């Protein structure tokens, strides 16, 4: 079944809406997004919907293989990105890079 929703922490909302954040890194449980599908996006904290995103690609990536390019797509430094990921998924190695573009607000 193709997922139709995605959540983000509120702190990422402005970057997503401005187009500065164009990827998300998720764990195994969230690798089932389908390129070409559109998902409704809401805040993790309170479920408030704030936009819709078109999924462009879903690719496996190892934590140790993250680069400045990935960090730039997340609108943060590589050190910040690694810290955020470890805060959400402690000790994770296998991630899934989901690229997207906003389709409306």
Residue frames relative to the residue before (quaternion, step in Angstrom):
aa qw qx qy qz dx dy dz
X 1.0000 0.0000 0.0000 0.0000 0.00 0.00 0.00
X 0.4062 -0.7286 0.5056 0.2203 3.56 -0.83 1.03
X 0.4301 -0.6939 0.5053 0.2796 3.62 -0.77 0.97
X 0.2105 -0.7931 0.5630 0.0982 3.58 -1.05 0.79
X 0.7424 0.3066 -0.2016 0.5606 3.59 1.29 -0.04
X 0.0542 -0.7588 0.6478 0.0412 3.54 -1.32 0.41
X 0.1825 -0.7827 0.5834 0.1172 3.56 -1.04 0.72
X 0.1050 -0.7545 0.6455 0.0558 3.51 -1.29 0.60
X 0.5447 -0.5606 0.4930 0.3822 3.55 -1.19 0.47
X 0.6279 -0.5771 0.3756 0.3629 3.58 -1.06 0.81
X 0.6252 0.5810 -0.3515 0.3846 3.60 1.00 -0.77
X 0.6823 0.4789 -0.2938 0.4678 3.62 1.21 -0.33
X 0.4415 0.7426 -0.4351 0.2535 3.60 1.23 -0.28
X 0.6758 0.4994 -0.3079 0.4462 3.61 0.80 -0.97
X 0.6663 0.5015 -0.3049 0.4600 3.60 0.93 -0.88
X 0.6391 0.5077 -0.3287 0.4752 3.61 1.03 -0.73
X 0.6943 0.4830 -0.2843 0.4514 3.58 0.81 -0.98
X 0.6950 0.4621 -0.2765 0.4766 3.60 1.08 -0.67
X 0.4936 -0.6720 0.4219 0.3561 3.58 1.27 -0.22
X 0.4794 0.6771 -0.4378 0.3466 3.61 1.24 0.19
X 0.7161 0.3192 -0.2108 0.5838 3.59 1.22 -0.49
X 0.0029 -0.8492 0.5241 -0.0636 3.57 -0.42 1.25
X 0.7305 0.2771 -0.2271 0.5814 3.58 1.29 0.20
X 0.1095 -0.7408 0.6495 0.1317 3.50 -1.37 0.19
X 0.2649 -0.7448 0.5920 0.1571 3.55 -1.09 0.71
X 0.0194 -0.8202 0.5686 -0.0598 3.54 -0.64 1.17
X 0.5235 -0.6269 0.4729 0.3306 3.55 -1.32 0.22
X 0.8005 -0.3264 0.2386 0.4424 3.53 -1.41 -0.01
X 0.6490 0.5517 -0.3198 0.4149 3.59 0.97 -0.84
X 0.7718 0.3335 -0.1741 0.5127 3.61 1.16 -0.52
X 0.4124 0.7335 -0.4535 0.2938 3.59 1.14 0.55
X 0.5815 0.6577 -0.3361 0.3411 3.58 1.27 -0.15
X 0.3751 0.7103 -0.5108 0.3065 3.61 1.18 0.35
X 0.2995 -0.7816 0.5324 0.1262 3.56 -1.03 0.85
X 0.4717 -0.6723 0.4886 0.2945 3.60 -0.76 1.04
X 0.7542 0.3336 -0.2845 0.4889 3.55 -0.94 0.96
X 0.6162 0.5347 -0.3552 0.4563 3.60 1.19 -0.37
X 0.3085 -0.7247 0.5871 0.1870 3.55 -1.29 0.45
X 0.1244 -0.8013 0.5839 0.0393 3.55 -0.90 0.98
X 0.4085 -0.6615 0.5713 0.2631 3.53 -1.22 0.60
X 0.2180 -0.8070 0.5432 0.0787 3.55 -0.79 1.08
X 0.0095 0.7943 -0.6064 0.0344 3.52 -0.97 0.94
X 0.5913 -0.5640 0.4370 0.3758 3.53 -1.32 0.28
X 0.5342 -0.6335 0.4670 0.3085 3.54 -1.07 0.82
X 0.6710 0.5535 -0.2983 0.3929 3.55 0.94 -0.96
X 0.8537 0.0503 0.0080 0.5183 3.61 0.78 -0.97
X 0.5334 -0.6783 0.3899 0.3215 3.59 1.23 0.25
X 0.3898 0.7227 -0.4855 0.3003 3.61 1.20 0.37
X 0.3498 -0.7423 0.5343 0.2026 3.58 -0.69 1.11
X 0.0277 -0.8344 0.5504 0.0052 3.60 -0.95 0.84
X 0.8141 -0.0658 -0.0127 0.5769 3.64 1.15 -0.04
X 0.3279 -0.6797 0.5950 0.2766 3.52 -1.36 -0.20
X 0.1596 -0.7908 0.5881 0.0578 3.55 -1.07 0.82
X 0.3005 -0.6996 0.6150 0.2050 3.53 -1.18 0.69
X 0.3605 -0.7260 0.5476 0.2077 3.56 -0.81 1.04
X 0.2341 -0.7958 0.5477 0.1086 3.58 -0.73 1.10
X 0.7922 -0.1472 0.1213 0.5797 3.60 0.95 -0.82
X 0.1492 -0.7348 0.6529 0.1074 3.53 -1.33 0.41
X 0.0757 0.8176 -0.5592 0.1141 3.58 -0.50 1.22
X 0.4463 -0.6695 0.5099 0.3041 3.60 -0.97 0.74
X 0.0522 0.7715 -0.6325 0.0443 3.57 -1.12 0.73
X 0.3857 -0.7180 0.5314 0.2312 3.55 -0.99 0.82
X 0.6138 -0.5610 0.4102 0.3745 3.58 -1.09 0.73
X 0.6966 0.4863 -0.2758 0.4496 3.59 0.88 -0.94
X 0.6678 0.4997 -0.2949 0.4662 3.60 1.24 -0.33
X 0.4292 0.6970 -0.4745 0.3237 3.61 1.23 0.03
X 0.1532 -0.8053 0.5717 0.0333 3.55 -1.01 0.92
X 0.7101 -0.4077 0.3456 0.4584 3.54 -1.34 -0.04
X 0.5808 0.5795 -0.3735 0.4328 3.59 1.11 -0.62
X 0.6554 0.4969 -0.3114 0.4760 3.60 0.90 -0.91
X 0.6538 0.5217 -0.3094 0.4524 3.56 0.92 -0.93
X 0.6356 0.5317 -0.3245 0.4560 3.59 0.99 -0.83
X 0.6593 0.5052 -0.2998 0.4692 3.60 1.01 -0.83
X 0.6795 0.4446 -0.2675 0.5187 3.57 1.26 -0.49
X 0.3900 -0.7462 0.4414 0.3104 3.58 1.38 -0.05
X 0.6427 0.4384 -0.3674 0.5097 3.57 0.86 1.06
X 0.5904 -0.5458 0.4315 0.4092 3.57 -1.27 0.07
X 0.6577 -0.5078 0.3712 0.4145 3.57 -1.24 0.36
X 0.6395 0.5183 -0.3293 0.4626 3.61 0.97 -0.79
X 0.6449 0.5099 -0.3160 0.4735 3.58 0.99 -0.84
X 0.6478 0.5306 -0.3137 0.4476 3.57 0.94 -0.93
X 0.6645 0.4973 -0.3052 0.4669 3.58 0.86 -0.93
X 0.6514 0.5220 -0.3096 0.4553 3.58 1.00 -0.84
X 0.6506 0.5151 -0.3074 0.4657 3.59 0.96 -0.91
X 0.6686 0.4990 -0.3060 0.4585 3.59 0.87 -0.93
X 0.6723 0.4855 -0.3059 0.4677 3.59 0.89 -0.87
X 0.6184 0.5459 -0.3383 0.4529 3.59 1.15 -0.57
X 0.7126 0.4276 -0.2366 0.5033 3.56 1.09 -0.79
X 0.7981 0.1220 -0.0158 0.5898 3.58 0.94 -0.97
X 0.1602 -0.8328 0.5210 0.0968 3.64 0.37 1.16
X 0.8607 0.1457 -0.1216 0.4724 3.56 -0.92 0.98
X 0.4290 0.7260 -0.4572 0.2826 3.62 1.25 0.05
X 0.1963 -0.7538 0.6130 0.1321 3.56 -1.19 0.62
X 0.7643 0.3390 -0.1886 0.5151 3.61 0.83 -0.99
X 0.0013 0.7887 -0.6126 0.0518 3.53 -0.68 1.19
X 0.2715 -0.7222 0.6043 0.1990 3.53 -1.34 0.17
X 0.2672 -0.7671 0.5716 0.1161 3.53 -0.74 1.18
X 0.0799 -0.7904 0.6074 0.0018 3.55 -0.59 1.19
X 0.1675 -0.7748 0.6060 0.0669 3.57 -0.64 1.20
X 0.0258 0.8107 -0.5818 0.0595 3.56 -1.01 0.81
X 0.1470 -0.7407 0.6367 0.1561 3.53 -1.39 0.12
X 0.5075 -0.6494 0.4746 0.3089 3.54 -1.09 0.75
X 0.2137 -0.7950 0.5558 0.1161 3.57 -0.93 0.86
X 0.7799 -0.1296 0.0443 0.6108 3.60 1.22 -0.32
X 0.4438 -0.6757 0.5062 0.3003 3.57 -1.29 -0.08
